[in-house]
Each structure stands twice: as structure tokens, then as C-alpha cells.
Amino acid sequence: MCRNSICISVGDGMWHNNRPDWDEGAAAQEDGRGFFAPLRWRPMSFITDGLSNTVAISEMLGDANRSTKVKGGVYKTGSMHDGRAKPAACLTESRRADDPTQLNSGTDTWRGLLWTDGRSVNSAFTTILPPNSPVCIHTWPNIENMAWGVFSPQSNHSGGVNVGMGDGSVRFISDTIDCGSPNSYAVTSGKSPFGVWGALGSPAGGETDTQ
């Protein structure tokens, strides 16, 4: 079974950021918010905000099947969509009140599993919630391993994660990076609503001052 600890950036889009071929409308536009997008080829010229301003890859922690650890586990929620997609429920619902290092529940989905399959929950990350935040999927019954959601990069480093930028440089991104409001809705074009972190994930959002 193929496992991996490096994930690719799908940016700050949420809705259908796993399978853009399901919907060629607004969903497909949100899928285009990252350096990479499932089932899509993208030239360097697409990165109009600048390669040094755009995140391409990061670290990822995975754990055993049905893990409830925040670092490495995956939480399933039906609350990240009310007609539009927003990430707040991933923060408010996912952690156990008696032990914030644990998720309220696990899923059949693994981080770092089957990277050659390309599903975002397995092999990608979003620039929405801060690094080392929970990973959450919003699903339909019986197809949770193909779900869309919020896939935070995670590491065992203290206080953040290492990321690779489009120009080949490496930066350390703090858990305290500005991420805007988790009650913001994901957008299909323009500047990211998720602060500096969201701006670093959107290659063509019109945000060029993210240093």
C-alpha cells in the first residue's frame, strides 16, 4: 500500500476540491484555486501572483485507519455547507471537549494513503485553516473517501509546517498565520477570504504582497 508524507496544494477552494469533473460549473472554478487541481493540467503561466508567493507542496501526517488523532486523523461533518461552503464547522465540531488532541470521530479515510489515486483528502492540502488544524471532510452517504473539505497540512514540528513554494524555496509557515475568518465562504475568483494563508494558496487571486 503506497503511503506518503508530502502533499500538494489545492489552494483555498472547498466545494468539490476533490473531483472537479463532477461539476463543470462553479465547483470547477473553485477547484482552480490551487497550484494543483485534480484532473487538470496547469502551466507555470497560470501562477500570475508569482511563484515566490504561491505554495505548491507541504508536509502531511497520516495515521492508522479510523484514527481519531487530530494530527493524522480525518473528521467527517455534514455542517460545512449551507448552500455555500465554509470551514467553521471543522474547528467547532471536530475536537473532543475532554481531549483536544483527539477528534470526535474517525472515518474510513486515511491521510497519506494511496497517493497515486490523487484524491485530495489523501494527498492534498488546503490553505484555509491554519497549519496543524484538523482535517475535515463533508460527505454524502457511503462515499466519504471521495469527499471535499478542508485538508490542513500537519507536521511534528513545533508551531507550524514547512512548505515548498513555486520558485523552489522552502518556508516555515506558523500555526498563527493570518487565515481570515473561518466563517467566510469559499470563493471562486478574486482575492482569498482566508487571509495571508489563503492568498499564498491562490495562484491567480490578485494577491502579490504575501511575504
C-alpha positions as CSV (number, residue, x, y, z in Angstrom):
1,M,0.0,0.0,0.0
2,C,1.5,3.3,-1.1
3,R,1.9,5.9,1.7
4,N,3.3,9.5,1.5
5,S,4.2,12.4,3.8
6,I,4.2,15.2,1.2
7,C,1.0,16.7,-0.1
8,I,0.2,19.1,-2.9
9,S,-1.7,22.4,-2.6
10,V,-5.2,22.7,-3.9
11,G,-5.5,26.2,-2.6
12,D,-8.4,27.9,-0.8
13,G,-11.3,26.3,-2.7
14,M,-13.6,23.9,-0.8
15,W,-16.5,22.8,-2.9
16,H,-15.6,19.7,-5.0
17,N,-11.9,20.3,-4.5
18,N,-11.6,16.6,-4.8
19,R,-13.2,15.8,-8.2
20,P,-13.8,18.8,-10.5
21,D,-15.1,16.6,-13.2
22,W,-18.3,16.1,-11.2
23,D,-19.5,19.6,-11.9
24,E,-18.2,21.9,-14.6
25,G,-19.9,25.0,-13.2
26,A,-19.0,27.0,-10.1
27,A,-17.5,23.9,-8.5
28,A,-14.9,23.5,-11.2
29,Q,-13.9,27.2,-10.8
30,E,-13.2,26.7,-7.1
31,D,-11.1,23.7,-7.9
32,G,-8.9,26.0,-9.9
33,R,-7.9,28.0,-6.8
34,G,-4.7,26.0,-6.1
35,F,-1.2,25.4,-7.6
36,F,-2.5,22.0,-8.4
37,A,-6.1,20.8,-9.2
38,P,-7.4,17.2,-9.6
39,L,-7.6,16.0,-13.2
40,R,-6.3,19.3,-14.5
41,W,-3.0,20.3,-16.2
42,R,-1.7,23.8,-15.3
43,P,1.2,25.7,-16.8
44,M,3.5,27.9,-14.8
45,S,1.9,30.9,-16.6
46,F,-1.2,30.2,-14.6
47,I,0.6,31.4,-11.4
48,T,0.0,35.1,-12.1
49,D,0.6,36.1,-8.4
50,G,4.2,35.0,-8.7
51,L,5.9,31.7,-8.0
52,S,7.6,33.0,-4.8
53,N,4.1,34.0,-3.5
54,T,2.4,30.7,-4.1
55,V,2.5,27.5,-2.1
56,A,3.0,24.3,-4.0
57,I,3.7,21.4,-1.5
58,S,3.7,20.8,2.2
59,E,4.2,18.2,4.9
60,M,1.4,15.8,5.9
61,L,0.9,13.4,8.8
62,G,-1.1,10.2,8.4
63,D,-2.3,7.6,10.9
64,A,-3.9,4.2,11.0
65,N,-7.4,3.6,9.6
66,R,-10.2,5.1,11.7
67,S,-7.7,7.2,13.7
68,T,-9.2,9.9,16.0
69,K,-5.9,11.8,16.4
70,V,-6.1,15.4,15.3
71,K,-2.7,15.1,13.7
72,G,-3.2,12.4,11.1
73,G,-6.9,11.6,11.5
74,V,-9.9,12.8,9.4
75,Y,-13.2,14.0,10.8
76,K,-16.5,13.8,8.9
77,T,-19.1,16.5,9.2
78,G,-22.2,17.5,7.4
79,S,-22.0,21.1,8.6
80,M,-19.6,22.8,6.2
81,H,-22.2,23.6,3.6
82,D,-25.4,25.7,3.9
83,G,-25.8,26.4,0.2
84,R,-22.2,27.5,0.1
85,A,-19.0,26.1,1.5
86,K,-17.3,27.5,4.7
87,P,-14.8,25.9,7.1
88,A,-16.0,27.0,10.5
89,A,-17.6,23.7,11.5
90,C,-14.3,21.9,11.1
91,L,-12.9,23.9,14.0
92,T,-16.1,24.0,16.2
93,E,-17.2,20.3,15.9
94,S,-14.1,18.2,15.3
95,R,-12.2,18.2,18.6
96,R,-13.3,16.3,21.7
97,A,-14.1,18.6,24.6
98,D,-12.3,16.4,27.1
99,D,-9.2,15.9,25.0
100,P,-8.5,18.4,22.2
101,T,-5.8,16.2,20.7
102,Q,-8.5,13.8,19.6
103,L,-11.3,14.1,17.1
104,N,-14.9,13.4,18.0
105,S,-14.9,10.5,15.4
106,G,-12.7,8.9,12.8
107,T,-13.5,7.9,9.2
108,D,-12.5,5.2,6.7
109,T,-10.3,7.8,5.0
110,W,-6.6,8.0,5.6
111,R,-4.2,10.9,5.1
112,G,-1.2,9.8,3.1
113,L,-2.9,6.7,1.7
114,L,-2.9,5.8,-1.9
115,W,-1.2,8.9,-3.2
116,T,-1.2,7.6,-6.7
117,D,-5.0,7.7,-6.6
118,G,-4.9,11.5,-6.3
119,R,-7.9,12.1,-4.0
120,S,-7.4,15.4,-2.2
121,V,-8.2,14.0,1.2
122,N,-5.4,11.5,0.8
123,S,-2.7,13.6,-0.9
124,A,-3.5,17.3,-0.9
125,F,-3.9,20.3,1.4
126,T,-5.9,23.5,1.5
127,T,-4.8,26.9,2.6
128,I,-7.9,27.7,4.6
129,L,-7.5,26.7,8.3
130,P,-4.1,27.2,9.9
131,P,-1.4,24.5,9.7
132,N,-1.9,21.7,12.2
133,S,-5.6,22.3,12.3
134,P,-8.0,19.4,12.0
135,V,-8.7,17.8,8.6
136,C,-12.4,17.6,7.9
137,I,-14.5,16.1,5.0
138,H,-18.1,17.0,4.1
139,T,-19.6,13.9,2.6
140,W,-22.5,12.2,1.0
141,P,-23.6,8.8,2.5
142,N,-21.2,5.9,1.6
143,I,-18.7,8.0,-0.4
144,E,-16.7,9.7,2.3
145,N,-13.4,8.8,0.7
146,M,-14.2,10.9,-2.3
147,A,-15.3,13.9,-0.3
148,W,-14.5,17.6,-0.5
149,G,-13.5,19.6,2.6
150,V,-10.7,21.3,4.5
151,F,-7.3,19.4,4.4
152,S,-4.9,21.2,6.7
153,P,-1.2,20.4,6.3
154,Q,0.3,18.9,9.5
155,S,3.8,18.1,10.9
156,N,5.6,17.1,14.1
157,H,7.5,20.4,14.1
158,S,6.7,22.8,16.9
159,G,4.4,25.6,15.8
160,G,4.0,25.1,12.1
161,V,4.9,23.3,8.9
162,N,7.5,23.5,6.1
163,V,6.1,24.3,2.7
164,G,7.7,24.4,-0.8
165,M,6.9,27.5,-2.8
166,G,6.5,27.6,-6.6
167,D,10.0,29.0,-7.1
168,G,11.6,26.1,-5.3
169,S,12.2,27.9,-2.0
170,V,11.2,26.4,1.4
171,R,9.4,28.5,4.1
172,F,8.2,27.7,7.6
173,I,4.5,28.6,8.0
174,S,3.4,29.3,11.5
175,D,0.2,27.9,13.1
176,T,-0.6,31.5,13.9
177,I,-0.5,32.8,10.3
178,D,-3.4,35.1,9.4
179,C,-6.3,32.9,8.0
180,G,-9.1,35.5,7.9
181,S,-12.4,34.2,9.4
182,P,-13.4,30.5,9.3
183,N,-17.0,31.8,8.9
184,S,-16.0,33.2,5.5
185,Y,-17.4,31.4,2.4
186,A,-15.0,29.9,-0.1
187,V,-14.9,32.0,-3.3
188,T,-14.5,31.1,-7.0
189,S,-12.4,34.1,-8.1
190,G,-10.6,37.1,-6.8
191,K,-8.8,37.6,-3.5
192,S,-8.9,34.9,-0.9
193,P,-11.2,35.4,2.2
194,F,-8.8,33.3,4.3
195,G,-6.1,35.9,4.9
196,V,-2.4,35.6,4.1
197,W,-2.6,31.8,4.2
198,G,-5.4,31.8,1.7
199,A,-3.5,34.3,-0.5
200,L,-0.4,32.0,-0.5
201,G,-2.6,29.2,-1.8
202,S,-4.4,31.1,-4.6
203,P,-2.1,31.4,-7.7
204,A,-4.2,33.9,-9.5
205,G,-6.2,35.7,-6.8
206,G,-4.6,39.0,-7.4
207,E,-2.6,38.9,-4.1
208,T,1.1,39.6,-4.8
209,D,2.2,41.0,-1.4
210,T,2.2,37.9,0.8
211,Q,5.8,38.0,2.1
